[in-house]
Amino acid sequence: MSVEQETRFERYSGYEPGLMQAARKIYRTFIDVHPDVTEEPLGVAIDRYSLRGKLIFTRIPALLPQETFIPFEAIDR
């Protein structure tokens, strides 16, 4: 693992593995359905209980108490 990868891992290792997995799935599904969209999202706003979420493109949203924002850099594509 490179120094950059280690730093990235340490920076984003605080997220629950289930949330990370759901965020990756949401991102991959979006890319599969919308292959023409080239803009990178800021991240994924995801509900910690239902694991439903959406990609955020414009600005970091005001989150509900049960939601978490996972930055795009934390999602391994």
Secondary structure as UniProt FT lines:
FT   HELIX           3..12
FT   TURN            13..14
FT   HELIX           17..33
FT   TURN            35..36
FT   STRAND          43..47
FT   TURN            48..50
FT   STRAND          53..56
FT   TURN            65..66
FT   STRAND          67..71
FT   HELIX           72..74
//
